Amino acid sequence: MAEFPTLKPAFTALLNIAPGLPVGALSGGQNLTWVNILSGTLVSHPEYPVEVNATLISGADWIHGDPSGAIQRLDVRSIFKTDDGALLNFSYLGAIHMDQEIASIFGGTAKAGLVTSWRGVTHKFIQTGTVKYKRLENDIFVAVGRFHVKEDSVVVEYKISYVDHE
């Protein structure tokens, strides 16, 4: 019988996001909100075998809200540039389990200083044409996320792990 896989630290991502722009209710009943990602960093954990220090070039999130409002489904697509010039296509799918604090962020009423619990769970995908970073295409990444409300911005923090299956 095979052992269960374990998670090992890989990256921390910090994403500064703009307020969401509500597109509205789609024909399937979901609400769509578009969120511009203004800036961000992706930095590897010291134990991860590939050193990454990257900054966001461009990114956005297409959030599909379940009709009940209990879950917000994430669909993020972005490009990061490493400190040595490589481009990383960084995307993820996931879900935010809504609570009162996160609802205040989505509604624009959250107070500065709020740090939410780890309510977002995602599956990350990283692609690149640079040989040095090819391992990133082959590892499986999962993450938990939370929000930090600042005086003039909202930052999403992700702790990203890779699945160790050996």
C-alpha distance (Angstrom), angle and dihedral (degrees) to the residues before:
residue distance angle dihedral
M1 . . .
A2 3.81 . .
E3 3.77 119.4 .
F4 3.77 120.7 -114.9
P5 3.80 113.8 -98.6
T6 3.78 119.9 -107.1
L7 3.79 131.0 -142.5
K8 3.79 122.0 -122.3
P9 3.83 127.1 -172.2
A10 3.81 115.1 -95.1
F11 3.83 113.0 157.2
T12 3.76 148.6 -8.7
A13 3.79 115.6 -139.3
L14 3.81 123.8 -166.9
L15 3.81 115.9 -168.9
N16 3.80 123.5 -173.9
I17 3.81 106.8 -151.0
A18 3.79 134.4 -164.0
P19 3.81 121.3 -133.6
G20 3.79 111.2 -78.5
L21 3.78 121.5 -99.4
P22 3.83 109.9 -139.5
V23 3.79 110.8 -135.2
G24 3.81 90.0 -177.5
A25 3.79 140.9 -129.2
L26 3.80 114.4 -21.2
S27 3.78 124.6 -146.1
G28 3.83 90.3 -99.5
G29 3.82 91.2 59.0
Q30 3.79 97.3 -104.7
N31 3.78 122.1 123.7
L32 3.80 115.3 -128.8
T33 3.80 121.8 -148.4
W34 3.80 123.3 179.5
V35 3.81 118.1 -149.0
N36 3.80 123.8 -169.0
I37 3.80 114.6 -143.6
L38 3.79 103.9 -141.3
S39 3.80 101.4 -170.8
G40 3.75 140.3 -19.5
T41 3.77 151.2 162.8
L42 3.79 134.4 -133.5
V43 3.81 114.0 -162.2
S44 3.79 126.6 175.4
H45 3.77 123.1 -124.5
P46 3.84 112.5 -112.8
E47 3.82 91.3 -113.3
Y48 3.82 95.6 52.3
P49 3.83 109.7 102.5
V50 3.83 95.6 -130.7
E51 3.79 118.1 61.0
V52 3.81 111.1 -137.6
N53 3.79 128.0 179.1
A54 3.79 108.7 167.2
T55 3.80 140.7 158.5
L56 3.77 128.5 -149.6
I57 3.79 118.5 -101.2
S58 3.80 97.5 177.3
G59 3.77 138.7 -15.5
A60 3.79 147.4 152.3
D61 3.79 141.1 -179.4
W62 3.79 125.9 -134.4
I63 3.82 102.1 -156.9
H64 3.79 117.3 -163.1
G65 3.79 111.1 -163.6
D66 3.77 118.1 -151.6
P67 3.81 110.7 -119.6
S68 3.83 88.9 -112.9
G69 3.81 90.6 56.7
A70 3.83 91.0 -132.9
I71 3.81 95.2 110.8
Q72 3.79 131.6 36.8
R73 3.82 112.2 -160.7
L74 3.80 115.6 -145.9
D75 3.80 127.1 -145.5
V76 3.82 108.1 176.8
R77 3.79 126.1 179.4
S78 3.78 121.4 -179.0
I79 3.79 146.8 149.3
F80 3.80 124.1 -133.7
K81 3.80 127.2 -170.2
T82 3.80 118.1 -146.3
D83 3.79 122.0 -137.4
D84 3.83 88.4 -104.2
G85 3.83 93.4 52.7
A86 3.82 102.9 -99.3
L87 3.80 118.5 139.5
L88 3.80 120.6 -132.7
N89 3.79 122.2 -162.4
F90 3.81 99.9 -145.8
S91 3.78 117.6 -173.4
Y92 3.75 137.0 154.9
L93 3.76 146.4 -178.5
G94 3.75 122.7 -150.8
A95 3.76 150.3 126.7
I96 3.77 135.9 -103.3
H97 3.78 114.1 -150.8
M98 3.78 102.4 -143.8
D99 3.77 124.4 -129.8
Q100 3.81 132.2 164.9
E101 3.82 94.4 -86.4
I102 3.81 94.8 50.4
A103 3.80 90.6 44.0
S104 3.83 87.8 56.6
I105 3.81 89.5 55.2
F106 3.81 92.4 49.2
G107 3.81 89.3 46.0
G108 3.82 94.1 49.7
T109 3.82 94.9 -119.6
A110 3.84 100.7 103.9
K111 3.80 116.9 124.8
A112 3.80 122.8 -125.9
G113 3.79 111.8 -95.9
L114 3.81 95.7 39.7
V115 3.82 113.4 136.5
T116 3.79 112.7 -177.2
S117 3.77 128.7 -146.8
W118 3.81 119.0 -98.5
R119 3.84 96.6 -81.0
G120 3.82 100.8 145.6
V121 3.80 121.7 83.0
T122 3.80 121.4 -173.7
H123 3.79 145.3 172.8
K124 3.82 111.1 -138.1
F125 3.81 128.5 -150.6
I126 3.81 122.8 -164.3
Q127 3.80 124.4 -171.9
T128 3.78 131.0 178.8
G129 3.78 142.2 162.4
T130 3.82 92.1 -143.4
V131 3.82 114.5 103.0
K132 3.81 93.6 -146.7
Y133 3.82 89.9 63.6
K134 3.84 100.1 37.5
R135 3.82 92.4 112.3
L136 3.82 87.0 69.3
E137 3.81 88.9 67.9
N138 3.80 92.1 55.1
D139 3.80 102.9 43.7
I140 3.79 120.3 86.4
F141 3.81 112.8 -129.6
V142 3.79 131.0 -162.3
A143 3.77 127.7 176.1
V144 3.76 147.1 -176.1
G145 3.78 120.8 -140.9
R146 3.77 141.3 -163.3
F147 3.79 138.0 179.0
H148 3.82 130.0 -114.3
V149 3.81 113.5 -162.5
K150 3.80 110.9 -151.1
E151 3.80 129.1 -173.3
D152 3.83 92.1 -94.3
S153 3.81 105.5 10.7
V154 3.78 148.8 29.8
V155 3.81 120.0 -123.8
V156 3.78 123.7 -162.4
E157 3.80 113.3 -150.6
Y158 3.80 120.6 -159.8
K159 3.79 127.4 -170.2
I160 3.79 103.2 -157.2
S161 3.80 124.1 -161.6
Y162 3.75 132.0 -175.9
V163 3.78 124.0 -134.8
D164 3.80 111.0 -111.4
H165 3.78 109.1 -156.5
E166 3.80 103.5 165.3
